[in-house]
Amino acid sequence: MTDRRESAWRTSSYSGEQGSCVEVRLSPVVGVRDTKDREGGQLALPAAAWRALLTTIRD
């Protein structure tokens, strides 16, 4: 049986075979974690902060 919380995580398409990237879970609070260390914790951001981060990165 698959844990629904695990299935909600999405890995970047840029990750490639090495898995050297981050995963994101979109919900009321956005979770970000290291693909290679999934048990190592996560960064939790309010949706507005996540949008601000993406806007800053894209500029």
Buried (B, 14 or more C-beta within 10 A) or exposed (E): EEEEEEEEBEEEEEBEEEEEBBBBBEEEEBBBBBBEEEEEEBEBBEEEEBEEBEEEEEE
